[in-house]
């Protein structure tokens, strides 16, 4: 196989694996989908106790409207709160609740088993190679998005 064939395979595999991972992850827990889990994980990793809806949408790579729909569902379940910013009422902020922390503590063993199974045949070298490869793909995608945005401004 040449590089172009391998690259085409990688693109197809990434798209297919994303779907398959979502289905598997959705079966892990009947209270929360993988996309909802990702939203909560991004809030946790954002570096802010109450990031804005727009910031979270950008980090996930989703529209603000889709993130708001998910956040409203999670708010009904008691996992997050949506509040208006103190200085600008147009800005919505997301905050995780105590219930969310308790819930994730209770499911941590299931998550650990899921991750162990997912990466069971990976050694350090393979894990590191995939990690850095995904970082590079992420950077390339961000650059392509920026290029598209610049093209639209012209």
DALINJO-V265285 format. One record per helix or strand of 3 or more residues. SS is the DSSP state (hx for helix, st for strand). FROM is the first residue (numbers start at 0). LEN is the number of residues. If there is no record, write none. Layout:
SS&FROM&LEN, SS&FROM&LEN
This chain:
hx&2&26, hx&33&12, hx&52&8, hx&63&13, st&79&5, st&91&5, hx&97&9, hx&107&11, hx&123&30
